[in-house]
Amino acid sequence: MISRMKNAALALILGMSSFSGMNVTPASADMVYRPFQKFPYCEEARVAERIKSRFNWAENKHGYYGVALAGIDRQHERKVVAFGMYPIERRYCRARAALSNGHYQTIHYRIEKGMGLAGVGWNVEFCIPGRDRWHVHGGWCRSINR
């Protein structure tokens, strides 16, 4: 009897809150647009440093190819996907990567807004064609090269 009364009271409160205009805070899995977050450009030094740091860490830890990423230059933006159908803003970029063995290769990278730790900040995903051993980004970096 008491549990029925509790359930009825809860249903009444929830029903009234939907009609009274009360704001319901979104659950943690809901997408919340935050226009105040910084979204870096392709040419920013912090993007290049993050790519260089992550590439060199993976190379040092796993020793895939025996080269390090010495630097990135000639960065340019290819495409920006924002709003509309896509809830995550993305910036697609291309640059030239200087490797420690003296060779240069094209590097494709994608900067994503709101994809940092716990949805705060930004994230960068990158790929060098021919050096994606397990095809994480598709054959010849298809998913990043748009």
C-alpha positions as CSV (number, residue, x, y, z in Angstrom):
1,M,0.0,0.0,0.0
2,I,2.7,2.5,1.0
3,S,4.8,1.6,-2.1
4,R,1.8,2.2,-4.3
5,M,1.4,5.6,-2.7
6,K,5.1,6.4,-3.3
7,N,4.9,5.4,-6.9
8,A,1.7,7.4,-7.4
9,A,3.3,10.5,-5.8
10,L,6.5,10.1,-7.9
11,A,4.4,9.8,-11.1
12,L,2.4,12.9,-10.1
13,I,5.6,14.9,-9.5
14,L,7.2,13.8,-12.7
15,G,4.1,14.5,-14.7
16,M,3.7,18.0,-13.2
17,S,7.3,18.9,-13.8
18,S,7.0,18.2,-17.5
19,F,4.0,20.6,-17.7
20,S,5.3,23.3,-15.3
21,G,8.3,24.1,-17.4
22,M,10.8,23.0,-14.8
23,N,14.3,22.5,-16.3
24,V,15.6,19.0,-16.1
25,T,19.4,18.7,-16.1
26,P,20.8,16.5,-18.9
27,A,22.2,13.1,-18.0
28,S,26.0,12.7,-18.4
29,A,25.5,10.8,-21.7
30,D,23.5,13.7,-23.3
31,M,25.3,16.0,-25.7
32,V,25.6,19.5,-24.4
33,Y,26.7,22.2,-26.7
34,R,29.4,24.4,-25.1
35,P,30.2,27.3,-27.4
36,F,32.7,28.8,-25.0
37,Q,35.2,25.9,-25.4
38,K,38.4,26.6,-27.3
39,F,38.7,24.9,-30.7
40,P,42.2,25.2,-32.0
41,Y,43.2,25.8,-35.6
42,C,45.3,23.5,-37.7
43,E,48.3,25.8,-37.6
44,E,48.5,26.2,-33.8
45,A,51.7,25.0,-32.1
46,R,49.9,23.2,-29.4
47,V,48.2,20.9,-31.9
48,A,51.6,20.1,-33.5
49,E,53.2,19.4,-30.1
50,R,50.4,17.1,-29.1
51,I,50.8,15.1,-32.4
52,K,54.5,15.0,-32.0
53,S,54.3,13.9,-28.4
54,R,51.8,11.1,-29.0
55,F,53.6,9.8,-32.1
56,N,57.0,9.7,-30.4
57,W,55.5,8.1,-27.3
58,A,54.0,5.3,-29.3
59,E,57.2,4.9,-31.3
60,N,59.3,4.7,-28.2
61,K,56.9,2.3,-26.4
62,H,56.2,-0.1,-29.3
63,G,59.1,0.6,-31.8
64,Y,57.0,0.2,-34.9
65,Y,59.2,1.8,-37.5
66,G,62.3,3.1,-35.7
67,V,61.7,6.8,-36.5
68,A,60.6,9.8,-34.5
69,L,58.6,12.7,-35.6
70,A,60.9,15.7,-35.6
71,G,58.5,18.4,-36.6
72,I,55.4,19.4,-38.6
73,D,55.1,22.2,-41.1
74,R,52.9,23.4,-44.0
75,Q,49.8,22.9,-42.0
76,H,46.6,23.8,-43.7
77,E,42.9,23.3,-43.1
78,R,41.0,21.1,-45.6
79,K,37.5,21.1,-44.2
80,V,35.4,22.1,-41.2
81,V,32.4,20.0,-40.2
82,A,30.2,21.9,-37.7
83,F,26.6,22.0,-36.6
84,G,23.8,20.7,-38.7
85,M,23.7,17.0,-38.9
86,Y,27.0,16.5,-36.9
87,P,26.9,17.2,-33.1
88,I,30.7,17.2,-32.9
89,E,32.6,20.0,-34.5
90,R,35.7,18.7,-36.5
91,R,38.5,20.4,-38.3
92,Y,40.3,18.2,-41.0
93,C,43.9,19.2,-41.6
94,R,46.9,18.2,-43.6
95,A,50.6,18.9,-43.1
96,R,54.1,17.7,-43.9
97,A,55.8,15.6,-41.2
98,A,59.6,15.7,-40.9
99,L,60.8,12.3,-39.7
100,S,64.1,11.7,-37.8
101,N,65.5,9.6,-40.7
102,G,65.4,12.7,-42.9
103,H,62.3,11.9,-44.9
104,Y,59.2,13.9,-45.2
105,Q,55.7,12.5,-45.4
106,T,52.2,13.8,-45.5
107,I,50.3,13.7,-42.2
108,H,46.5,13.9,-41.9
109,Y,44.9,15.0,-38.7
110,R,41.5,15.8,-37.3
111,I,40.8,18.1,-34.4
112,E,37.6,17.5,-32.5
113,K,35.9,19.9,-30.2
114,G,34.6,18.6,-26.9
115,M,36.3,15.3,-27.2
116,G,38.9,15.7,-24.5
117,L,38.9,14.0,-21.2
118,A,35.2,13.7,-20.0
119,G,34.0,15.8,-22.9
120,V,36.0,18.8,-21.9
121,G,38.6,20.4,-24.3
122,W,39.7,19.0,-27.6
123,N,41.3,16.0,-29.1
124,V,43.5,15.3,-32.1
125,E,43.6,12.1,-34.2
126,F,46.3,11.8,-36.8
127,C,47.6,9.3,-39.3
128,I,50.6,9.0,-41.7
129,P,49.7,7.0,-44.8
130,G,51.6,3.8,-44.9
131,R,52.5,3.9,-41.2
132,D,49.1,2.9,-39.8
133,R,50.0,-0.8,-39.3
134,W,46.7,-2.0,-38.1
135,H,44.6,0.3,-40.3
136,V,43.0,2.0,-37.4
137,H,42.0,4.9,-39.6
138,G,41.2,2.8,-42.6
139,G,43.4,2.1,-45.6
140,W,45.6,5.0,-46.3
141,C,44.0,7.1,-43.5
142,R,40.6,7.2,-45.1
143,S,38.7,8.2,-42.0
144,I,40.9,11.2,-41.3
145,N,41.6,12.3,-44.9
146,R,38.3,13.9,-45.9
